[in-house]
Amino acid sequence: MSEGNDGRKYSLETFLIHGNPIDAAWEYSHHVIPPLTASTTFRLDSTGRGAEGFRNFAAVPGSPESERPIYIYDRLGEPTVGLLESSFMQLEGGGSATAFASGMAAISGVLLALCRQGDEIVAHRTIYGCTYSLMINWLPRLGVNVKFTDCRQPAQVETLITPRTRVLYLETPANPTLEVVDLAEMAAIVARANAGRSEEDRVRLVVDNTFATPYCQRPLAHGADIVVHSLTKNVMGFGTDMGGMVVGPKELHAAIRLVRKDFGGVVAPRAAWNILVYGLSSLAVRMDRQMDTARKVAAWLENNPHVACVYYPGLKSHPQHELARRQMVDFKGRFAPGLMIYFELGGPAQGLAERSAKFMDHLANKAYTVTLAVSLGQAKTLVEAPALMTHSVYGDKASTAGLSISSMRLAIGLEDADDILSDLDAAMKAIA
Ligand SMILES: Cc1ncc(COP(=O)(O)O)c(C=O)c1O
């Protein structure tokens, strides 16, 4: 629910269209479309006011220090980016939101803010390939080590948490296998681990909500501490701009803002504006349409003799279907299983990789509606081979992450569902 000028309540679907036209530092209510500013620096009224701005730029929203905010320099804060952040605070229900240049900038920013040398992270074994790469290639250089586990097995997670653990990290649904993790169960583990810990030593549950978007799932409501997003995907919706977002509690606001200021992963105002004006305002209608098509395509794949397995949280056969029904709901409480589908071709193991490549290549060369490309959440339906592409960094560990060499990830677009099915059918026939 969001509140209008006269205190009346409006749905979050309406909020996606109208946003917050007023914030503490600026007033935009005269514009029908929010203004896009293009000034990397801002004029300061006096030395004292400039100094105050620097002192308080990362002040917790709502605190006395945040009462006289000013804009100083783009990397510290910027009006268009500020509008996007205030929308996300409301959509995810957090006390603070900070936008970044990309999903990876947001994820690395939040992990840098939370971890120091000697700390540990426990992470779900199946996560986006570059997040996995960050955890195995870069964080260990800073003395932060990551233990991977299957978060669908809570008992396993609990045994891995030590006094040095600062983060429990997961994606749900997971990229690319669409495994669904029980957020309330993970939050309960974190709460038990935090009993008696100081604020500094707390474990935080960090959830990548990119696949679901706030429209389909709000992890903070299930007990997560922090939500991260790649806005480049479903939220932007048209594949034209990159962005990332961190939404969390007020007490982490300053740390996350300081990381962004000093590591510099700021989103460009133009990208923030596109995400706000085109992405957010069309999110609900796009997701509804894409989910309708995803349901049809997943059911069709499930009944296709060439397909060995299909994972889509909306299918009754999905191992965590009942959990997904509880956890993935839109603003009106309707089941909202998203637009991503994972599947593998069947048949004899010998030659499976070649048959899968032939299937993908047929789509790449002959299909009109299904494009071979990484990324997701665009008007166009995209297909890719995670084990060979987005998750290739897993290498010989792919099977421990539940990934087969013949894995395929389908990101449903806005085309006519029958046209997508017809292209998939032609590719299936080509490998028969
Ligand atoms: C689940 C998930 N998280 C994070 C990212 C990284 O986002 P970006 O490409 O915006 O850095 C991706 C990219 O595909 C993703 O799928």
The ligand as a Tripos MOL2 file, in Angstrom:
@<TRIPOS>MOLECULE
LIG
   16    16     1     0     0
SMALL
NO_CHARGES

@<TRIPOS>ATOM
      1 C1         20.3290  -13.3470  -10.4490 C.3       1 LIG1
      2 C2         21.3030  -12.3240  -10.9580 C.ar      1 LIG1
      3 N1         21.9140  -11.5190  -10.0760 N.ar      1 LIG1
      4 C3         22.8080  -10.5820  -10.4760 C.ar      1 LIG1
      5 C4         23.1310  -10.4260  -11.8010 C.ar      1 LIG1
      6 C5         24.1360   -9.3820  -12.2050 C.3       1 LIG1
      7 O1         23.4870   -8.2920  -12.7560 O.3       1 LIG1
      8 P1         24.1970   -7.2280  -13.7380 P.3       1 LIG1
      9 O2         24.4070   -7.9230  -15.0400 O.co2     1 LIG1
     10 O3         23.2100   -6.1050  -13.7730 O.co2     1 LIG1
     11 O4         25.4860   -6.8590  -13.0940 O.co2     1 LIG1
     12 C6         22.5050  -11.2400  -12.7490 C.ar      1 LIG1
     13 C7         22.8420  -11.1060  -14.1780 C.2       1 LIG1
     14 O5         22.4380  -11.8960  -14.9950 O.2       1 LIG1
     15 C8         21.5770  -12.2190  -12.3170 C.ar      1 LIG1
     16 O6         20.9580  -13.0310  -13.1750 O.3       1 LIG1
@<TRIPOS>BOND
     1     1     2 1
     2     2     3 ar
     3     2    15 ar
     4     3     4 ar
     5     4     5 ar
     6     5     6 1
     7     5    12 ar
     8     6     7 1
     9     7     8 1
    10     8     9 2
    11     8    10 1
    12     8    11 1
    13    12    13 1
    14    12    15 ar
    15    13    14 2
    16    15    16 1
@<TRIPOS>SUBSTRUCTURE
     1 LIG1         1 GROUP 0 **** ****
